[in-house]
Amino acid sequence: MLYVTSSGKTRISTGKLSDTFAWGDQTCRPHLDNGLAQADLTLGNREGKFRVRDFVNGPPTDLLVENIRNDTKYITTFTDAGWTNDVMTVVNMIYLGLITGRVAVVPPFSPSHIGYGTGDFPFGDFFDVPRLRSTLEHPVIEWRDLKNETSTKHDVIGCWSLFATTEGRPRGSRLHNTLGMDVSHTKVPDNTMLLNQHVSFWGLAKLGFPQGRQEALQGTTPFPSYRYKKSMTPDETFMCFDMLYYVSAFNPFEWETDYSPAWRFVGRHLHFHPNMIKLAETYIRKAFGLFEVEPIPKFISIHARRGDFGGYCGNSPKEHCLPPLLAWTNAVNDVRARLKAKYGVSISPQHVIVLSDESDDAWWAEVEKLGWKRIDHARDRTTERYRSLWYPSLIDAMLQAMGTGFVGTHGSTMSLVALRRTVDWNNGVGVMVRYS
């Protein structure tokens, strides 16, 4: 595989890639008590096609600049816009890395959806990074591969800003602090814009090349950095963006289409870490009353997003605005019929798992009358068991994508990504339920 170097030459990498370096394992060990089978979350030394050490100077350092190679070009972004949106942002970034020939550096996830009192969650503790690298045949590394997670030193760096072009100011992120980055932003050119806040992949890709970068910098003035108030043009070696959620090839919101290049070439290859899958399977088995040795039956997952979506109802009562339970029942029956007609697959009416942020006990009582299975993280003490507020949403995301059928909430990116995974990973069927 060829990669563009800062000298303009190409470099061939042929080594193997260790998930955790030879100089230390990264682990995520849950605290377990009664109720759910133990899942071993130790990451271990799983090898891929490339070695991380081929794209860094050595073990993680206190300053980013000390560990980026002078013969390698990188690309990254900063996330802080809700977890699923951040997953989509990172996938867009990795796709930009593919078309620009740059090493993709994935950040940890920021806990914007669960509260900033919680720590960040490492990307590679949830997703299978070695498998992604191997499938893409492209280097993807993590921030923690480059910079010490406990470093108190700040790098000052110039990055590009999409938000400065659409909103008049750069978009901040808590990751600037947790990663120790003092960022000076320069707005991307107006000619990168599409519609509805979106910018073009290739409009951004050209900024990673000398001619495109030079043209884009004409007549621009960088925004001063947040901490040290320094103004810097975007770094040529370590290309970075404030946020890459609103990026498309041609049309806005292309993730909703089957031709989305970010999904087709990156997103569908971004699988869960094997040990996280084992963890999710313990919840499925418990929901269906299965022993550990029993096979998991084919099932349908429901993502009924009701809590925050109820705020969109305005003055209308929730029961008049949000989909009634009958709408979900009809959607499940539709999915069962499609699976039977298309693949000859029969799903038991009771093999349905419901995941929802609904807090109304009466609503859940009606769900249980249908024989559907509820994942109740409060009852299962998921947060306490794994000592992290992250795990309920991580487990829900996996369960949504592990069924043969899926019923989601229209307008929810979490449902959108789950539907994509169900169809592409499981050869499944999915539908969306709309609210009024």
GUVOGU-231580 format. One line per field, with one value per residue: y, z, x of N, C-alpha, C in turn; residue number from 1; residue in three letters. Coordinates in steps of 0.1 Angstrom, whole numbers. Atoms other than C-alpha are relative to their C-alpha. Last residue first. Example, Ala and Ser with C-alpha at 12.3 -4.5 7.8 and 13.67 -1.06 7.14 Angstrom:
2
n_y (-11,-12)
n_z (0,0)
n_x (-9,9)
ca_y (-11,-45)
ca_z (71,78)
ca_x (137,123)
c_y (11,12)
c_z (8,0)
c_x (-8,9)
seq (2,1)
type (ser,ala)
This chain:
436
n_y (-10,-6,-15,-5,-11,-10,-10,-9,-1,3,12,11,4,4,11,12,3,6,14,8,1,10,12,5,3,-12,-9,-13,-12,-11,-12,-10,3,8,15,5,-5,8,13,-2,-2,12,9,-4,2,14,2,-4,-10,-13,-3,12,4,-11,0,-7,8,12,-3,-2,-10,-1,-13,0,-5,11,5,7,13,7,4,11,12,3,5,14,2,2,-3,-9,-13,-9,-15,-7,-14,-3,-3,-13,1,-6,-2,0,12,10,-2,0,12,10,-2,5,15,6,-3,10,13,0,1,14,9,-3,7,14,9,12,11,-4,-4,12,10,11,12,0,-13,0,-6,-14,-5,-3,-14,-10,-8,-12,-10,-12,-13,-11,-14,-9,-12,1,-12,-9,1,9,-5,3,10,11,12,-5,-3,13,7,-7,4,13,-2,-7,10,8,-7,1,14,8,0,9,-4,9,14,3,0,2,12,13,2,5,-8,-3,12,7,5,12,12,11,-1,-5,-8,0,9,1,-5,7,5,10,-1,-7,2,-7,5,14,8,8,14,6,9,2,0,-11,-9,-1,-2,12,2,-4,11,-4,5,-10,-14,-9,-2,-7,-13,-7,-3,-10,-13,0,8,-8,-8,8,0,-14,-4,7,11,-3,11,1,3,-6,6,2,14,8,0,-9,6,5,-8,4,-12,0,-14,-6,-9,4,14,0,-9,7,3,13,5,8,14,2,-13,-7,1,-3,-14,-8,0,0,-6,9,-6,5,-11,-3,-3,-9,-13,-11,-8,-4,5,-9,-11,5,5,-11,-8,1,-7,-2,-14,0,-12,-1,11,-2,-11,5,9,-8,9,4,4,9,14,5,3,14,4,-1,13,5,-2,-9,5,5,-11,4,-10,-6,7,-5,-1,0,-5,9,-4,8,-9,-7,9,5,-11,0,12,-3,-10,8,7,-10,-4,11,0,-10,5,12,12,-4,-5,4,0,-9,2,-7,5,-10,5,6,-10,2,1,13,9,-3,6,-9,-11,-10,-13,0,9,1,-9,-13,-5,-6,-14,-2,-11,0,-3,-6,4,-3,9,-1,-3,-12,-4,-2,-9,8,1,-4,10,6,8,5,-4,11,-6,9,-9,3,-1,-5,10,-2,-6,-8,5,-10,4,7,14,6,13,10,10,14,2,-4,-15,-5,-12,-11,-11,-12)
n_z (6,-10,-1,-4,-9,3,-10,5,-7,11,-3,-7,6,14,1,-4,9,12,-3,1,14,8,-6,6,-10,-5,10,-1,-6,1,-8,3,14,4,0,12,11,1,5,14,8,1,8,14,5,4,15,6,11,-5,8,3,-12,-3,10,-6,1,-7,-14,-6,-11,-6,-3,-11,4,-1,14,3,-6,8,12,-3,-1,13,6,-3,-5,-14,-6,-11,0,-6,1,-11,3,2,-13,-5,-10,-13,-9,-15,-6,-4,7,14,4,-2,10,13,0,1,13,9,-3,6,15,2,-2,12,11,0,-10,5,1,8,13,5,5,-9,2,-9,-3,1,13,0,-5,11,5,-10,-5,-6,-2,-6,1,-10,5,-7,8,12,0,11,9,11,8,-7,6,-10,5,5,-12,-6,9,-2,-13,1,5,-10,-10,5,-3,-14,-4,-5,-14,-9,-14,-4,0,-11,-13,1,9,-5,-14,1,-8,8,2,13,1,-8,8,-8,-14,-6,9,13,9,12,11,1,14,0,-13,2,-10,5,-8,-3,13,1,-2,12,7,13,12,9,1,-12,-12,-8,-11,-13,-10,-13,-13,-6,5,-10,-11,5,3,-13,-6,8,0,11,-4,-10,7,3,-12,-3,8,-3,9,8,5,-8,-14,-5,7,-5,-5,11,3,10,13,7,13,12,8,15,1,13,-2,8,-5,-13,1,3,-13,-4,-10,-10,-1,-10,-3,-12,0,14,2,-6,8,-7,8,6,9,14,7,14,11,9,-4,2,-13,-4,-13,-11,3,6,-11,-7,-10,-14,-9,-14,-2,4,8,11,9,8,10,11,9,8,3,13,5,-10,2,12,11,2,14,9,3,-12,1,-10,-13,-2,1,-6,-11,1,-9,-14,-6,-15,-8,-11,-13,-3,0,13,12,0,5,15,5,-1,10,12,1,2,14,8,-1,9,14,3,-2,5,-12,-2,-14,-3,-12,0,-9,-1,0,14,11,8,14,4,-2,10,13,10,-6,-6,-1,-9,-11,-4,-11,3,13,-2,-4,-13,-3,11,13,11,12,11,5,15,3,8,-1,13,2,1,14,10,5,-11,2,-13,-6,-8,-5,-4,-5,3,-10,-13,-7,-1,-12,-6,-13,-9,-7,-13,2,-13,0,-9,-6,5,12,10,0,-10,4,-8,1,0)
n_x (8,9,0,14,0,10,3,10,13,9,7,-7,-13,2,9,-7,-11,7,4,-12,-5,8,-3,-12,-11,-6,-3,8,-6,10,-1,9,3,11,-4,-7,8,12,-4,-4,12,7,-8,1,14,4,0,13,-1,-6,-12,-8,-7,-10,-11,-11,-12,2,1,-14,1,-13,-5,-9,-13,-10,-2,12,-2,-10,7,9,-8,-4,12,2,13,0,13,-3,6,-10,4,-6,-1,-15,-6,5,11,-3,11,-4,6,-10,-12,1,5,-11,-10,5,1,-14,-4,7,-6,-13,1,5,-11,-9,6,-6,6,7,-9,-11,6,8,-9,-3,8,11,5,14,4,-2,12,8,-3,-3,12,-6,11,-5,8,-3,2,10,2,9,9,-1,11,-3,-11,-13,-8,0,7,13,8,4,10,12,5,7,14,8,2,11,12,3,6,-11,-2,7,-3,-12,4,10,-5,-14,-3,5,-6,-14,-9,-12,-8,1,13,1,-1,5,0,13,9,-6,7,-8,8,13,2,10,8,13,11,12,10,-2,0,-12,2,7,-8,7,-9,3,-11,-8,8,2,-10,5,3,-7,6,9,0,-5,9,12,-4,-2,12,6,-6,-10,-11,-7,-11,-11,-9,-3,-12,-12,-3,-12,-9,-12,4,12,11,14,1,3,14,6,-2,12,1,7,3,2,4,-2,-11,-11,-4,-6,-12,-12,-7,2,-9,7,-4,-10,-7,6,15,6,-3,10,12,13,11,10,9,1,7,-5,8,-6,6,-8,-1,14,4,-2,-9,-12,-8,-7,7,-5,9,-3,-3,-14,-2,10,-2,-12,3,8,-8,-9,-11,0,14,5,-4,6,-9,-1,1,-12,-5,-6,-15,-5,2,14,9,13,3,13,9,0,13,-2,12,3,-6,-12,-12,-1,-2,-14,-9,2,-8,-14,-3,0,-13,-11,1,-4,-14,-5,1,-9,9,13,7,15,3,11,8,12,11,10,14,2,-1,-12,4,2,-12,-10,3,4,8,-8,6,11,-2,-14,-3,6,-4,-13,1,-4,-10,-10,6,-9,5,-9,-10,-2,-14,-2,-14,-6,-12,-12,-5,10,9,7,12,3,12,5,12,10,10,14,11,-4,-8,-14,-3,11,5,5,12,-1,3,-1,7,-7,9,-3,6,-10,-1,-9,-7,5,-8,9)
ca_y (131,105,82,45,33,-1,-28,-61,-83,-96,-95,-71,-49,-47,-47,-24,2,0,5,36,51,42,61,89,94,111,81,59,23,-12,-38,-74,-101,-88,-78,-41,-27,-49,-33,3,-6,-20,11,33,14,11,48,57,37,15,-17,-32,2,15,-18,-21,-47,-30,4,-10,-24,-42,-51,-83,-84,-107,-82,-76,-65,-36,-26,-26,-5,22,22,24,57,62,59,59,29,-5,-32,-68,-90,-127,-131,-129,-157,-148,-170,-166,-177,-151,-125,-135,-145,-116,-92,-107,-104,-68,-58,-75,-55,-23,-30,-36,-4,16,-1,11,47,68,101,131,124,103,130,157,185,218,212,176,181,176,141,133,137,107,88,69,35,14,-20,-51,-82,-117,-148,-172,-170,-205,-221,-225,-194,-204,-186,-167,-146,-112,-129,-144,-110,-92,-118,-114,-77,-86,-111,-84,-61,-87,-90,-52,-39,-36,-6,-22,-9,26,28,24,20,42,71,67,71,52,34,67,82,86,110,138,166,156,153,137,146,163,177,155,165,187,210,197,185,179,168,173,205,222,248,284,296,324,322,332,309,290,293,297,329,326,323,351,341,361,332,301,280,284,273,243,232,234,217,188,182,211,192,167,193,202,165,156,184,206,204,232,226,227,221,242,237,269,289,280,263,286,288,276,280,250,245,207,188,158,163,201,202,171,193,206,240,248,276,308,324,296,280,289,290,257,239,248,239,233,251,236,245,213,214,196,179,144,117,102,102,112,92,58,74,95,63,47,39,28,16,-18,-10,-45,-49,-15,-21,-55,-40,-12,-34,-8,-4,-2,11,44,51,65,100,105,112,145,158,144,115,127,149,121,127,97,91,105,86,94,85,81,101,90,119,97,72,98,116,82,80,115,107,75,97,121,92,79,114,117,84,97,132,163,164,150,165,156,139,135,124,127,107,114,138,113,124,116,147,170,153,163,142,111,78,51,55,77,70,55,23,18,12,-20,-28,-60,-67,-83,-88,-83,-83,-63,-75,-72,-107,-109,-123,-137,-113,-113,-112,-89,-77,-49,-45,-47,-24,-31,-15,-37,-23,-20,-43,-20,-24,-34,-47,-40,-62,-47,-40,-2,13,50,76,108,143,151,151,115,101,65,34,0)
ca_z (139,146,119,122,102,86,85,68,73,54,88,82,54,64,101,100,79,101,132,116,109,143,161,136,148,123,118,148,142,135,128,116,116,149,160,151,177,203,196,199,231,246,239,252,285,288,287,322,335,364,344,369,383,349,339,371,355,368,357,324,315,282,275,258,237,249,237,273,280,256,274,307,292,283,318,333,315,313,275,265,244,234,227,219,198,197,211,177,166,135,104,77,41,28,10,19,55,61,46,67,99,90,84,116,135,118,126,163,164,149,175,203,194,175,193,187,201,231,237,241,216,229,213,201,194,231,229,208,239,256,228,207,201,188,181,175,157,165,151,179,201,205,240,257,279,291,275,292,261,277,296,264,246,275,276,238,242,263,238,211,233,233,196,191,171,134,112,77,69,78,56,18,16,46,37,0,7,-22,-1,11,46,52,23,46,20,-16,-36,-18,17,48,77,105,99,129,139,112,113,89,107,81,65,97,92,94,130,151,187,215,241,253,227,195,175,144,112,86,50,18,0,23,1,-30,-11,4,-30,-46,-17,-12,19,12,-19,3,18,-15,-24,5,-2,25,41,60,43,7,-8,3,-6,-27,4,14,47,77,95,131,159,182,216,220,253,244,273,267,229,234,251,216,200,167,147,141,113,113,78,70,107,111,86,104,93,119,131,161,196,215,252,281,309,295,311,278,265,228,196,201,225,196,178,146,112,84,52,38,43,55,75,91,100,115,136,148,161,177,213,232,200,201,237,259,273,310,327,344,309,308,290,255,253,266,242,221,218,187,155,137,100,82,50,14,5,-6,22,49,38,43,78,86,74,96,125,120,117,150,165,153,170,203,205,191,206,182,170,137,123,93,91,67,71,64,93,118,145,180,194,178,198,231,262,242,233,225,194,164,150,117,114,152,146,127,96,84,117,149,181,212,240,244,278,279,292,295,327,326,338,369,399,401,377,376,340,328,299,290,271,268,269,251,222,209,216,185,168,131,109,85,47,44,11,10,-16,-23,-18,9,35,25,5,13,-9,0)
ca_x (-461,-435,-421,-413,-382,-378,-351,-343,-313,-283,-266,-238,-252,-289,-285,-255,-273,-304,-283,-266,-300,-314,-286,-289,-325,-348,-371,-371,-359,-372,-346,-345,-319,-306,-271,-272,-297,-280,-246,-259,-278,-246,-227,-255,-258,-220,-209,-220,-190,-182,-189,-213,-225,-234,-251,-271,-293,-325,-312,-300,-334,-333,-369,-381,-412,-441,-467,-477,-441,-446,-478,-460,-432,-457,-472,-437,-430,-393,-388,-351,-357,-343,-369,-358,-381,-380,-416,-432,-409,-389,-392,-366,-376,-352,-373,-408,-401,-378,-404,-432,-412,-402,-439,-450,-424,-436,-472,-463,-443,-472,-496,-473,-482,-457,-449,-472,-506,-493,-467,-493,-490,-476,-442,-439,-402,-394,-408,-378,-357,-373,-390,-364,-379,-350,-365,-344,-357,-345,-327,-321,-289,-274,-273,-240,-244,-278,-308,-336,-343,-333,-304,-291,-293,-275,-247,-244,-236,-206,-193,-197,-176,-149,-150,-146,-175,-172,-162,-162,-197,-186,-155,-160,-198,-206,-183,-192,-230,-247,-273,-287,-294,-257,-259,-272,-265,-260,-228,-198,-210,-196,-217,-202,-166,-158,-130,-107,-71,-42,-10,17,5,-7,-34,-22,-14,-27,-16,-40,-23,-54,-81,-60,-64,-87,-66,-68,-76,-68,-52,-51,-73,-52,-21,-38,-51,-17,1,-23,-44,-67,-77,-95,-118,-135,-131,-154,-178,-192,-226,-243,-277,-263,-228,-199,-162,-163,-166,-131,-124,-121,-88,-86,-60,-61,-46,-45,-40,-61,-85,-86,-91,-113,-139,-147,-150,-166,-150,-169,-190,-216,-211,-175,-163,-181,-160,-128,-93,-66,-34,-16,-4,4,-5,12,-7,-1,-22,-35,1,2,6,-10,-35,-47,-56,-44,-58,-34,-50,-56,-93,-100,-68,-71,-107,-99,-71,-94,-122,-145,-154,-120,-104,-123,-113,-141,-138,-144,-177,-185,-190,-225,-242,-247,-215,-194,-164,-153,-116,-99,-91,-59,-63,-29,-31,-35,-59,-88,-84,-78,-110,-128,-113,-126,-161,-160,-149,-178,-203,-191,-194,-230,-236,-221,-236,-218,-183,-158,-124,-109,-78,-55,-19,11,42,79,84,70,45,57,73,47,20,35,37,48,32,57,78,83,48,35,54,50,13,22,3,-15,-33,-22,-43,-22,-48,-79,-90,-128,-135,-173,-187,-222,-249,-271,-247,-217,-191,-166,-155,-119,-109,-73,-45,-15,20,54,48,21,-16,-34,-3,1,22,48,46,45,54,63,55,73,59,84,56,49,19,11,13,0)
c_y (14,12,5,15,4,11,11,11,10,1,-4,-13,-11,-6,-6,-12,-13,-4,-7,-15,-9,-1,-12,-13,-6,-2,13,9,12,12,9,12,11,-2,-8,-15,-6,4,-8,-14,0,1,-13,-8,4,-1,-13,-3,3,11,14,3,-12,-4,10,0,6,-9,-13,4,2,11,-1,14,2,5,-12,-7,-9,-14,-7,-5,-12,-13,-4,-6,-15,-3,-4,4,8,14,8,15,7,14,3,4,14,-2,5,3,-1,-13,-11,0,-1,-14,-11,2,-5,-15,-6,2,-11,-13,-1,-2,-14,-9,2,-8,-14,-8,-12,-12,2,4,-11,-11,-10,-12,0,14,1,7,15,5,3,14,11,9,12,10,11,12,10,13,9,13,-1,12,11,-1,-9,4,-3,-12,-12,-12,4,2,-13,-7,7,-5,-13,2,6,-11,-8,8,-1,-14,-9,2,-9,3,-9,-14,-5,-1,-4,-11,-13,-2,-6,9,3,-12,-8,-7,-13,-13,-13,0,6,9,0,-11,0,4,-7,-4,-10,1,9,-3,8,-6,-15,-8,-8,-15,-5,-8,-2,1,11,11,4,4,-13,-3,6,-10,5,-4,9,15,11,4,9,15,8,5,11,15,-1,-8,9,8,-8,1,15,4,-7,-13,5,-10,-3,-5,8,-6,-3,-15,-9,-1,9,-6,-6,10,-5,14,3,15,7,10,-5,-14,-1,9,-8,-2,-15,-6,-7,-15,-2,12,8,1,5,15,10,1,-1,7,-11,8,-4,12,3,2,11,13,12,8,5,-7,8,10,-8,-6,11,9,-2,9,2,14,0,11,0,-11,3,11,-6,-9,7,-8,-5,-5,-9,-15,-7,-3,-15,-4,1,-14,-4,0,9,-5,-5,10,-3,9,7,-9,5,2,-2,6,-10,3,-8,10,7,-9,-5,11,0,-11,3,10,-8,-7,10,3,-12,0,10,-5,-12,-11,4,6,-2,-1,10,-3,9,-6,11,-6,-5,11,0,-2,-14,-9,2,-7,10,11,10,14,-1,-10,-1,10,14,4,7,15,0,10,0,2,7,-6,5,-9,0,3,11,5,0,10,-8,-2,5,-10,-5,-7,-6,5,-11,8,-9,11,-3,2,5,-11,4,9,10,-6,11,-4,-7,-15,-5,-12,-10,-10,-13,-1,5,15,5,12,12,12)
c_z (0,-7,12,2,4,10,-5,11,-7,4,-11,1,7,-6,-14,-1,4,-10,-12,3,-1,-14,-7,6,-8,10,5,-11,0,8,-3,9,-6,-15,-4,-1,-13,-12,-2,-6,-15,-8,-2,-9,-15,-4,-4,-15,-5,-10,4,-7,-3,12,3,-9,6,0,8,14,7,10,5,1,12,-5,0,-13,-3,5,-10,-12,3,-1,-15,-7,2,6,15,7,12,-1,8,-2,12,-5,-1,13,4,9,13,8,15,5,2,-8,-16,-5,1,-11,-13,0,-2,-14,-9,2,-7,-15,-3,1,-13,-12,-1,11,-6,-3,-10,-14,-7,-6,11,-1,10,3,-2,-13,1,4,-12,-5,9,3,7,0,7,-3,11,-7,7,-8,-12,1,-12,-11,-12,-10,9,-4,10,-4,-4,12,7,-8,3,14,0,-4,11,10,-6,4,14,4,4,14,10,15,4,2,10,14,2,-8,6,14,-1,8,-8,-1,-13,-1,8,-9,6,15,6,-10,-13,-9,-13,-13,-1,-14,1,13,-3,9,-3,8,3,-12,-3,3,-12,-9,-12,-11,-10,-1,12,14,7,10,13,10,12,13,6,-5,10,11,-5,-3,13,6,-9,-1,-10,5,9,-7,-4,12,2,-8,5,-8,-8,-4,9,15,5,-9,3,3,-11,-3,-10,-13,-7,-11,-13,-5,-14,0,-14,0,-8,4,14,-1,-3,13,4,10,11,1,12,4,11,1,-14,-1,5,-11,8,-9,-6,-8,-15,-5,-13,-12,-9,4,-1,13,4,13,13,-2,-5,11,6,9,14,8,15,0,-7,-9,-12,-11,-8,-10,-12,-9,-10,-3,-14,-4,11,-1,-12,-12,-1,-14,-9,-2,13,1,11,14,3,0,5,13,-2,9,15,7,15,8,11,13,3,-1,-13,-11,0,-6,-15,-6,-1,-12,-13,-2,-4,-15,-8,0,-10,-14,-6,2,-3,12,1,14,1,12,-3,7,1,-1,-14,-11,-9,-14,-6,2,-10,-13,-9,6,8,2,9,11,2,12,-2,-14,0,4,14,3,-11,-12,-12,-13,-12,-6,-15,-2,-10,2,-14,-2,0,-14,-11,-5,13,-1,15,8,8,5,3,5,-5,10,14,8,2,11,5,13,10,5,14,-1,14,1,8,5,-7,-14,-11,-1,12,-4,8,0)
c_x (7,-7,-9,1,-15,1,-10,-3,-9,-15,-9,-7,8,13,-1,-8,7,11,-6,-4,12,5,-8,4,12,11,6,5,-10,5,-11,1,-9,-1,-12,2,5,-9,-13,3,4,-12,-7,8,-1,-14,-7,0,-14,2,6,13,9,8,11,12,12,13,-2,0,13,-1,14,6,9,14,10,1,-13,2,10,-7,-9,8,3,-12,-3,-13,0,-13,4,-6,11,-2,6,2,15,5,-5,-12,5,-12,3,-5,10,13,-1,-5,11,10,-5,-1,14,4,-6,7,13,-2,-4,12,9,-5,6,-7,-8,10,11,-6,-7,8,3,-9,-11,-6,-15,-4,0,-14,-8,2,4,-12,5,-11,8,-9,3,-1,-11,1,-9,-10,1,-11,3,11,13,9,0,-9,-14,-8,-4,-11,-14,-5,-8,-14,-8,-4,-12,-12,-3,-5,12,4,-8,4,11,-4,-10,7,15,5,-5,6,14,10,13,9,-2,-14,0,1,-6,1,-12,-8,8,-7,9,-7,-13,-4,-11,-7,-11,-12,-13,-12,2,0,13,-1,-8,10,-8,10,-2,11,9,-7,-4,11,-7,-4,8,-7,-11,1,4,-9,-11,4,1,-14,-7,5,12,12,8,11,13,10,3,13,13,3,11,10,13,-1,-13,-9,-15,0,-3,-15,-6,3,-12,0,-7,-3,-1,-5,3,12,12,5,7,12,13,7,-3,10,-8,3,10,8,-6,-15,-5,3,-10,-11,-13,-9,-9,-11,0,-8,8,-9,6,-7,9,1,-14,-5,4,11,13,9,8,-8,5,-10,3,5,14,2,-10,3,12,-3,-8,9,9,13,1,-14,-5,2,-7,9,1,-3,12,6,7,15,5,-3,-15,-10,-15,-2,-14,-9,0,-13,3,-11,-4,6,13,12,3,3,15,9,-1,9,15,2,0,13,11,0,6,15,4,-2,7,-10,-15,-5,-15,-3,-12,-8,-13,-13,-9,-14,-1,0,13,-5,-1,12,11,-2,-5,-9,8,-6,-12,3,15,2,-4,6,13,-2,3,11,11,-9,7,-5,8,10,2,14,2,14,5,12,13,5,-9,-11,-6,-13,-1,-13,-7,-12,-12,-9,-14,-12,3,7,15,5,-10,-5,-4,-14,0,-4,2,-8,8,-10,2,-6,10,1,9,8,-6,9)
seq (436,435,434,433,432,431,430,429,428,427,426,425,424,423,422,421,420,419,418,417,416,415,414,413,412,411,410,409,408,407,406,405,404,403,402,401,400,399,398,397,396,395,394,393,392,391,390,389,388,387,386,385,384,383,382,381,380,379,378,377,376,375,374,373,372,371,370,369,368,367,366,365,364,363,362,361,360,359,358,357,356,355,354,353,352,351,350,349,348,347,346,345,344,343,342,341,340,339,338,337,336,335,334,333,332,331,330,329,328,327,326,325,324,323,322,321,320,319,318,317,316,315,314,313,312,311,310,309,308,307,306,305,304,303,302,301,300,299,298,297,296,295,294,293,292,291,290,289,288,287,286,285,284,283,282,281,280,279,278,277,276,275,274,273,272,271,270,269,268,267,266,265,264,263,262,261,260,259,258,257,256,255,254,253,252,251,250,249,248,247,246,245,244,243,242,241,240,239,238,237,236,235,234,233,232,231,230,229,228,227,226,225,224,223,222,221,220,219,218,217,216,215,214,213,212,211,210,209,208,207,206,205,204,203,202,201,200,199,198,197,196,195,194,193,192,191,190,189,188,187,186,185,184,183,182,181,180,179,178,177,176,175,174,173,172,171,170,169,168,167,166,165,164,163,162,161,160,159,158,157,156,155,154,153,152,151,150,149,148,147,146,145,144,143,142,141,140,139,138,137,136,135,134,133,132,131,130,129,128,127,126,125,124,123,122,121,120,119,118,117,116,115,114,113,112,111,110,109,108,107,106,105,104,103,102,101,100,99,98,97,96,95,94,93,92,91,90,89,88,87,86,85,84,83,82,81,80,79,78,77,76,75,74,73,72,71,70,69,68,67,66,65,64,63,62,61,60,59,58,57,56,55,54,53,52,51,50,49,48,47,46,45,44,43,42,41,40,39,38,37,36,35,34,33,32,31,30,29,28,27,26,25,24,23,22,21,20,19,18,17,16,15,14,13,12,11,10,9,8,7,6,5,4,3,2,1)
type (ser,tyr,arg,val,met,val,gly,val,gly,asn,asn,trp,asp,val,thr,arg,arg,leu,ala,val,leu,ser,met,thr,ser,gly,his,thr,gly,val,phe,gly,thr,gly,met,ala,gln,leu,met,ala,asp,ile,leu,ser,pro,tyr,trp,leu,ser,arg,tyr,arg,glu,thr,thr,arg,asp,arg,ala,his,asp,ile,arg,lys,trp,gly,leu,lys,glu,val,glu,ala,trp,trp,ala,asp,asp,ser,glu,asp,ser,leu,val,ile,val,his,gln,pro,ser,ile,ser,val,gly,tyr,lys,ala,lys,leu,arg,ala,arg,val,asp,asn,val,ala,asn,thr,trp,ala,leu,leu,pro,pro,leu,cys,his,glu,lys,pro,ser,asn,gly,cys,tyr,gly,gly,phe,asp,gly,arg,arg,ala,his,ile,ser,ile,phe,lys,pro,ile,pro,glu,val,glu,phe,leu,gly,phe,ala,lys,arg,ile,tyr,thr,glu,ala,leu,lys,ile,met,asn,pro,his,phe,his,leu,his,arg,gly,val,phe,arg,trp,ala,pro,ser,tyr,asp,thr,glu,trp,glu,phe,pro,asn,phe,ala,ser,val,tyr,tyr,leu,met,asp,phe,cys,met,phe,thr,glu,asp,pro,thr,met,ser,lys,lys,tyr,arg,tyr,ser,pro,phe,pro,thr,thr,gly,gln,leu,ala,glu,gln,arg,gly,gln,pro,phe,gly,leu,lys,ala,leu,gly,trp,phe,ser,val,his,gln,asn,leu,leu,met,thr,asn,asp,pro,val,lys,thr,his,ser,val,asp,met,gly,leu,thr,asn,his,leu,arg,ser,gly,arg,pro,arg,gly,glu,thr,thr,ala,phe,leu,ser,trp,cys,gly,ile,val,asp,his,lys,thr,ser,thr,glu,asn,lys,leu,asp,arg,trp,glu,ile,val,pro,his,glu,leu,thr,ser,arg,leu,arg,pro,val,asp,phe,phe,asp,gly,phe,pro,phe,asp,gly,thr,gly,tyr,gly,ile,his,ser,pro,ser,phe,pro,pro,val,val,ala,val,arg,gly,thr,ile,leu,gly,leu,tyr,ile,met,asn,val,val,thr,met,val,asp,asn,thr,trp,gly,ala,asp,thr,phe,thr,thr,ile,tyr,lys,thr,asp,asn,arg,ile,asn,glu,val,leu,leu,asp,thr,pro,pro,gly,asn,val,phe,asp,arg,val,arg,phe,lys,gly,glu,arg,asn,gly,leu,thr,leu,asp,ala,gln,ala,leu,gly,asn,asp,leu,his,pro,arg,cys,thr,gln,asp,gly,trp,ala,phe,thr,asp,ser,leu,lys,gly,thr,ser,ile,arg,thr,lys,gly,ser,ser,thr,val,tyr,leu,met)
